[in-house]
Amino acid sequence: MSKELIIRSDSGQVDFALMEDGRLTELHRDEGDTQFAVGDIFIAKARKCVPGLNAAFVNVGYEKDGFLHYHDLGPNVPSLIKFVKSVSSGKIKDFSLKNYELEEGIDKDGKIVDAIKVNQSILVQVIKEPISTKGPRLNSEISLAGRYLVLVPFSDRISISQKIEGHEEKDRLKRLVKSIAPKGFGVIIRTVAQDKKVADLDRDLSNLYNKWIALCKKIPKASFPTKIHEDGNKAFSILRDIFNDSFTSIVVDDESLYYQIKDNIAEIAPQKESIVKFYQSSVPIFEKYGVEREIKTSFGRHVSTDKGASLIIEHTEALHVIDVNSGKGSNNSKNPEEVSLEVNLLAATEIARQLRLRDMGGIIVIDFIDLGKAENRKQLFNHFRDEMKNDRAKHKILPPSKFGLIQMTRQRVRPEMEIKTKEKDPNGGNKEEVEAPILLLQSMTLELESLIRKNNKKIVLHVHPFIAAFLKQGFPSIRMKWYFKHKVWVKILPRDAYTYLEFHYLDPKGKRLR
């Protein structure tokens, strides 16, 4: 699978589009003013403890207090609290932790009032950005993420990604990291560390250790609340998390950002530095690489696949519901069970892409087309799980219920990506909206293919004159491409009374074809 990262910079906002084999799979946006991004660390004070929730509300400077649950404190929070107090008062000036004596850990089933006191100074890290009316979700088990490793203060545990396969490689990595890990720190070995040399790991670990020292130096002078560590710019965070050897190009349309990303790639993968390119053209970068078209066709309530299956995506405050329809592309030559399975498999692939693209989180319920055979339901479930393996967000998928529903949860750490795809109707009033014109050709083609499969050979397309001219222009024109593919010549009849996006297929006698 080839991957491209297309980066657009516009008026302080930067958009990152991840393309996999020409399809848009992830879209990230950096608006430059995110004060509470995942990974940011604050020196803050607990405002109040709520025994009923077993949680504390912490002032981190947001309009709503951050939420810190007992289970997110981390087992060594007493050591962290004592350390922060000693550093703030100037009693501790050696931040290495090599001579720091750890306190006894907290009980995993304890109570928040026994661990946190009101107005107590505490170091907290954002694990979920503010969403809707809720403040940020916090934890106090501080971690600093690098390219290959994650550094965890007040711990001695060496953990390794479950995605790394092979006992020999796991043992090798654990042995190497144990030999270089600083005393007083635990380390998590990330998936991309597989097959890396000790020099690469040591360089990454030294960088993380220096970040820890840097943030500790800010504590004595900090007021409450103060951000004392940022997880880095969005570009570097994305590259750190998703970059691998399958990337074929990174294209940037801003010169300063181009040099910045080039330096980042030189740091994490020097052999790939040449794939970073500076884009200079009068054609906007997202249009040149087809990202704009992908955005228009991929967001919105209704999403169509290439072969006719369609999704209806609905959102509520508590969950997302996705309904799968066979659409107009079903093959009537097959039996209903085969058609349903084929449509469901296509839909499962698209749903996995949609979850990553929109960054949908929380509870998600998927209503696939009913399947009568148990082996087909199992095949669908296994296929969906396989498609979700590329998703970095934590998720859990349950087998189909008695009603044929697949339920799942997906980690939500930031607001869902929402992009408006409807546009003002040129023939309507100020409040009228229609689907984007870029979807028109897709709808026309799908409906035409459905009619041809039903053995319709004489077809007349009624459309607005502007659209009629568009379908006929050029060589080969869109109408010619239809003919080359289906061996059916579509007669196009301009209709002045039609709106821009209105079209109908009729037979030569004027009867609507369905």
PABALO-283947 format. One line per 2 residues: for each residue x, y, z of C-alpha. Coordinates in nm, 2 decimals. Example, Ala and Ser with C-alpha at 12.3 -4.5 7.8 and 13.67 -1.06 7.14 Angstrom:
# residues 2
1.23:-0.45:0.78  1.37:-0.11:0.71
This chain:
# residues 514
0.00:0.00:0.00  0.15:0.34:-0.10
0.09:0.64:0.12  0.10:1.01:0.04
0.07:1.30:0.28  -0.07:1.61:0.12
-0.03:1.92:0.34  -0.21:2.25:0.27
-0.14:2.57:0.46  -0.39:2.86:0.45
-0.42:3.16:0.68  -0.27:3.00:0.99
-0.46:2.68:0.94  -0.29:2.36:0.82
-0.47:2.06:0.68  -0.31:1.72:0.65
-0.46:1.46:0.41  -0.34:1.10:0.43
-0.40:0.92:0.10  -0.37:0.54:0.08
-0.36:0.40:-0.27  -0.53:0.72:-0.39
-0.81:0.72:-0.13  -0.84:0.98:0.15
-0.82:0.79:0.48  -0.73:1.05:0.73
-0.78:1.43:0.75  -0.63:1.63:1.03
-0.65:2.00:1.10  -0.42:2.22:1.29
-0.58:2.56:1.36  -0.27:2.69:1.54
-0.46:2.79:1.86  -0.52:2.45:2.03
-0.44:2.51:2.39  -0.55:2.17:2.52
-0.41:1.92:2.27  -0.37:1.55:2.36
-0.03:1.51:2.52  0.00:1.86:2.66
0.11:1.87:3.03  0.00:2.13:3.29
0.09:2.22:3.64  -0.25:2.27:3.80
-0.45:2.25:4.12  -0.74:2.03:4.21
-1.05:2.25:4.25  -1.29:1.99:4.40
-1.32:1.61:4.45  -1.65:1.43:4.39
-1.68:1.10:4.57  -1.99:1.00:4.38
-1.79:1.01:4.05  -1.46:0.90:4.22
-1.30:1.19:4.03  -1.15:1.53:4.08
-1.21:1.85:3.88  -0.89:2.02:3.80
-0.84:2.38:3.68  -0.61:2.38:3.37
-0.72:2.72:3.24  -1.01:2.60:3.02
-1.36:2.74:3.07  -1.47:2.41:3.21
-1.25:2.22:3.46  -1.07:1.91:3.34
-1.19:1.57:3.46  -0.95:1.35:3.64
-1.09:1.00:3.74  -0.93:0.79:4.01
-0.84:0.52:3.75  -0.65:0.78:3.55
-0.43:0.88:3.85  -0.17:0.61:3.78
-0.04:0.39:4.06  0.25:0.62:4.15
0.06:0.94:4.19  0.18:0.99:4.55
0.54:1.00:4.42  0.44:1.25:4.15
0.26:1.48:4.40  0.55:1.47:4.65
0.80:1.54:4.37  0.60:1.84:4.23
0.57:1.98:4.58  0.94:1.94:4.65
1.04:2.09:4.31  0.80:2.39:4.35
0.95:2.47:4.69  1.31:2.43:4.57
1.39:2.13:4.79  1.46:1.91:4.48
1.69:2.05:4.20  1.80:1.71:4.06
1.52:1.61:3.82  1.68:1.28:3.71
1.49:1.06:3.96  1.79:0.84:4.00
1.81:0.92:4.37  1.44:0.99:4.42
1.27:0.75:4.67  0.93:0.64:4.54
0.63:0.65:4.77  0.40:0.35:4.81
0.15:0.32:4.52  -0.22:0.37:4.56
-0.48:0.10:4.58  -0.64:0.03:4.23
-0.98:0.03:4.39  -0.93:0.32:4.62
-1.11:0.66:4.66  -1.03:0.99:4.50
-1.05:1.18:4.84  -0.77:0.96:4.97
-0.54:1.04:4.68  -0.62:1.40:4.59
-0.68:1.70:4.82  -0.86:2.02:4.72
-0.61:2.29:4.61  -0.33:2.04:4.58
-0.07:2.10:4.32  -0.06:1.82:4.06
0.09:1.75:3.72  -0.17:1.64:3.47
-0.17:1.55:3.10  -0.45:1.59:2.85
-0.57:1.25:2.72  -0.89:1.38:2.56
-0.94:1.72:2.42  -1.25:1.94:2.52
-1.55:1.81:2.33  -1.89:1.98:2.32
-1.97:2.11:2.67  -1.71:1.89:2.84
-1.37:2.01:2.96  -1.05:1.81:2.88
-1.01:1.45:3.02  -0.69:1.43:3.22
-0.45:1.18:3.37  -0.16:1.21:3.61
0.04:0.91:3.48  0.27:1.13:3.28
0.42:1.00:2.96  0.64:1.15:2.69
0.60:1.00:2.34  0.89:0.98:2.10
0.93:0.81:1.76  1.02:0.47:1.89
0.97:0.49:2.27  0.74:0.64:2.54
0.91:0.76:2.86  0.71:0.71:3.18
0.85:0.88:3.50  0.81:0.72:3.84
0.81:0.37:3.70  1.05:0.08:3.63
0.84:-0.12:3.39  0.95:-0.20:3.04
0.64:-0.26:2.82  0.62:-0.35:2.45
0.36:-0.31:2.17  0.15:-0.61:2.12
0.17:-0.55:1.74  0.53:-0.65:1.74
0.54:-1.02:1.66  0.81:-1.27:1.73
0.95:-1.36:2.08  1.31:-1.31:1.97
1.25:-0.95:1.86  1.05:-0.87:2.17
1.32:-1.01:2.39  1.59:-0.82:2.20
1.41:-0.49:2.23  1.33:-0.54:2.60
1.69:-0.63:2.66  1.82:-0.32:2.47
1.58:-0.08:2.63  1.64:-0.21:2.98
2.02:-0.15:2.94  1.97:0.22:2.84
1.66:0.32:3.04  1.74:0.58:3.31
1.67:0.49:3.67  1.33:0.60:3.79
1.17:0.58:3.45  0.96:0.31:3.27
0.96:0.28:2.90  0.69:0.17:2.65
0.84:0.03:2.32  0.63:0.14:2.02
0.55:-0.08:1.71  0.79:0.12:1.49
1.08:0.03:1.71  1.08:-0.32:1.55
1.42:-0.41:1.40  1.57:-0.07:1.51
1.93:-0.05:1.63  2.03:0.05:1.99
2.17:0.38:1.86  1.82:0.48:1.72
1.65:0.38:2.05  1.91:0.56:2.26
1.88:0.88:2.06  1.50:0.88:2.10
1.53:0.80:2.47  1.78:1.08:2.53
1.55:1.33:2.35  1.26:1.23:2.58
1.47:1.25:2.89  1.58:1.60:2.80
1.21:1.70:2.75  1.14:1.57:3.11
1.43:1.78:3.25  1.30:2.09:3.05
0.95:2.06:3.18  1.07:2.01:3.54
1.27:2.33:3.52  0.95:2.53:3.45
0.77:2.40:3.76  0.93:2.63:4.03
0.84:2.95:3.84  0.50:2.84:3.71
0.17:2.99:3.83  -0.14:2.78:3.85
-0.25:2.67:3.59  0.04:2.67:3.34
0.12:2.46:3.04  0.47:2.33:3.09
0.50:2.09:2.80  0.35:2.08:2.45
0.34:1.75:2.25  0.50:1.93:1.96
0.35:2.08:1.64  0.08:1.89:1.46
0.31:1.81:1.16  0.56:1.64:1.38
0.30:1.46:1.58  0.13:1.32:1.27
0.47:1.21:1.12  0.58:1.05:1.44
0.26:0.84:1.47  0.19:0.74:1.11
0.51:0.76:0.91  0.66:0.44:0.78
0.85:0.29:0.49  0.54:0.27:0.27
0.52:0.65:0.23  0.60:0.75:-0.13
0.57:1.12:-0.10  0.50:1.41:0.13
0.39:1.73:-0.06  0.37:2.07:0.11
0.25:2.40:-0.03  0.42:2.63:0.23
0.79:2.69:0.20  0.87:2.73:0.57
0.66:2.43:0.66  0.83:2.23:0.39
1.17:2.29:0.55  1.04:2.21:0.89
0.89:1.88:0.77  1.21:1.80:0.58
1.40:1.84:0.90  1.16:1.62:1.09
1.19:1.34:0.83  1.57:1.38:0.83
1.55:1.31:1.21  1.32:1.01:1.21
1.40:0.85:0.86  1.70:1.01:0.69
1.67:0.77:0.39  1.33:0.91:0.31
1.42:1.28:0.32  1.40:1.30:-0.06
1.02:1.22:-0.07  0.94:1.56:0.08
0.85:1.80:-0.20  0.76:2.17:-0.21
0.45:2.23:-0.42  0.44:2.54:-0.64
0.15:2.59:-0.88  -0.15:2.81:-0.94
-0.37:2.50:-0.90  -0.46:2.45:-0.53
-0.27:2.15:-0.39  -0.59:1.97:-0.27
-0.74:2.00:-0.61  -0.42:1.88:-0.79
-0.41:1.56:-0.58  -0.78:1.49:-0.58
-0.82:1.56:-0.20  -1.10:1.82:-0.25
-1.31:1.57:-0.45  -1.25:1.30:-0.19
-1.37:1.54:0.09  -1.68:1.64:-0.10
-1.78:1.27:-0.17  -1.67:1.13:0.17
-1.84:1.36:0.42  -2.20:1.42:0.47
-2.50:1.21:0.58  -2.51:1.00:0.27
-2.19:0.82:0.14  -2.18:0.60:-0.17
-1.92:0.34:-0.26  -1.78:0.28:-0.61
-2.00:-0.02:-0.67  -2.34:0.11:-0.55
-2.36:0.02:-0.18  -2.44:0.33:0.03
-2.41:0.43:0.39  -2.64:0.66:0.59
-2.45:0.80:0.89  -2.65:0.96:1.17
-2.51:1.12:1.48  -2.66:1.17:1.83
-2.51:1.30:2.15  -2.45:0.94:2.28
-2.37:0.74:1.97  -2.33:0.71:1.60
-2.56:0.49:1.38  -2.46:0.37:1.03
-2.72:0.21:0.81  -2.60:0.00:0.51
-2.81:0.00:0.19  -2.76:-0.20:-0.13
-2.82:0.11:-0.34  -2.86:0.09:-0.72
-2.55:-0.12:-0.79  -2.68:-0.46:-0.68
-2.63:-0.74:-0.92  -2.97:-0.90:-0.98
-2.81:-1.21:-1.14  -2.70:-1.34:-0.80
-2.91:-1.47:-0.52  -3.01:-1.22:-0.25
-2.78:-1.38:0.01  -2.47:-1.34:-0.22
-2.57:-0.98:-0.31  -2.62:-0.89:0.06
-2.28:-1.04:0.16  -2.10:-0.86:-0.13
-2.26:-0.53:-0.04  -2.18:-0.58:0.33
-1.82:-0.65:0.26  -1.79:-0.34:0.05
-1.97:-0.14:0.32  -1.74:-0.27:0.60
-1.43:-0.15:0.41  -1.58:0.19:0.36
-1.70:0.21:0.72  -1.35:0.14:0.85
-1.22:0.43:0.63  -1.50:0.66:0.74
-1.42:0.60:1.11  -1.06:0.70:1.06
-1.15:0.99:0.82  -1.41:1.15:1.05
-1.23:1.04:1.37  -1.57:0.91:1.50
-1.56:0.79:1.86  -1.77:0.66:2.14
-2.04:0.40:2.07  -2.11:0.31:1.71
-2.39:0.08:1.59  -2.38:-0.06:1.24
-2.69:-0.20:1.07  -2.56:-0.42:0.80
-2.80:-0.60:0.55  -2.94:-0.91:0.71
-2.75:-1.23:0.63  -2.92:-1.57:0.67
-2.61:-1.79:0.69  -2.40:-1.81:1.00
-2.08:-1.85:0.79  -2.16:-1.53:0.60
-2.21:-1.34:0.92  -1.87:-1.47:1.05
-1.70:-1.38:0.72  -1.84:-1.02:0.75
-1.73:-0.99:1.11  -1.38:-1.12:1.04
-1.35:-0.89:0.73  -1.45:-0.58:0.93
-1.20:-0.66:1.21  -0.92:-0.70:0.95
-1.01:-0.37:0.79  -1.00:-0.20:1.13
-0.64:-0.32:1.20  -0.50:-0.01:1.03
-0.69:0.21:1.28  -0.45:0.35:1.54
-0.74:0.45:1.78  -0.83:0.19:2.04
-1.14:0.01:1.95  -1.35:-0.30:2.04
-1.59:-0.48:1.80  -1.86:-0.71:1.92
-2.00:-1.00:1.70  -2.33:-0.94:1.52
-2.63:-0.94:1.76  -2.95:-1.14:1.71
-3.08:-0.84:1.51  -2.78:-0.84:1.28
-2.63:-0.53:1.43  -2.26:-0.49:1.49
-2.18:-0.27:1.79  -1.84:-0.13:1.86
-1.66:0.14:2.06  -1.38:0.36:1.93
-1.15:0.58:2.13  -1.24:0.95:2.11
-0.96:1.19:2.21  -1.06:1.50:2.01
-1.37:1.65:1.85  -1.50:1.46:1.54
-1.39:1.60:1.21  -1.70:1.77:1.05
-1.70:1.92:0.71  -2.01:2.07:0.55
-2.06:1.93:0.20  -2.40:2.09:0.11
-2.40:2.41:-0.08  -2.64:2.69:-0.14
-2.89:2.60:-0.41  -2.84:2.84:-0.71
-3.21:2.81:-0.80  -3.34:2.82:-0.44
-3.38:3.08:-0.17  -3.11:3.19:0.08
-3.19:2.90:0.31  -3.21:2.63:0.04
-2.92:2.38:0.03  -2.83:2.09:-0.21
-2.57:1.83:-0.23  -2.24:1.94:-0.38
-2.24:1.94:-0.76  -1.93:1.71:-0.76
-2.16:1.43:-0.64  -2.39:1.47:-0.94
-2.17:1.27:-1.19  -2.13:0.99:-0.94
-2.51:0.96:-0.89  -2.57:0.97:-1.26
-2.32:0.70:-1.33  -2.44:0.47:-1.06
-2.81:0.50:-1.17  -2.71:0.45:-1.54
-2.52:0.13:-1.46  -2.82:0.00:-1.26
-3.05:0.07:-1.56  -2.82:-0.11:-1.80
-2.80:-0.41:-1.58  -3.18:-0.43:-1.60
-3.13:-0.46:-1.98  -3.23:-0.11:-2.07
-3.07:-0.03:-2.41  -3.24:0.29:-2.52
-3.20:0.56:-2.26  -3.26:0.93:-2.27
-3.11:1.15:-2.00  -3.29:1.47:-1.92
-3.07:1.74:-1.75  -3.01:2.11:-1.71
-2.85:2.26:-2.03  -2.53:2.34:-1.85
-2.49:1.98:-1.73  -2.59:1.85:-2.08
-2.30:2.06:-2.23  -2.06:1.93:-1.97
-2.14:1.57:-2.04  -2.09:1.62:-2.42
-1.77:1.83:-2.42  -1.42:1.71:-2.48
-1.28:1.39:-2.64  -1.35:1.15:-2.51
-1.65:1.31:-2.35  -1.82:1.16:-2.04
-2.10:1.02:-2.26  -1.84:0.86:-2.49
-1.67:0.70:-2.18  -2.01:0.56:-2.08
-2.05:0.41:-2.43  -1.70:0.26:-2.44
-1.77:0.09:-2.11  -2.13:-0.03:-2.15
-2.19:-0.02:-2.53  -2.51:0.19:-2.48
-2.54:0.53:-2.63  -2.72:0.77:-2.40
-2.92:1.04:-2.57  -2.89:1.37:-2.37
-3.19:1.61:-2.38  -3.13:1.96:-2.22
-3.43:2.08:-2.01  -3.46:2.45:-1.94
-3.70:2.39:-1.66  -3.47:2.17:-1.46
-3.26:2.29:-1.16  -2.88:2.26:-1.20
-2.86:1.93:-1.01  -3.18:1.77:-1.13
-3.17:1.47:-1.38  -3.40:1.19:-1.49
-3.36:0.88:-1.71  -3.65:0.81:-1.95
-3.71:0.57:-2.23  -3.77:0.71:-2.59
-4.15:0.72:-2.52  -4.10:0.95:-2.22
-4.16:0.70:-1.94  -3.94:0.73:-1.63
-3.69:0.44:-1.59  -3.63:0.32:-1.24
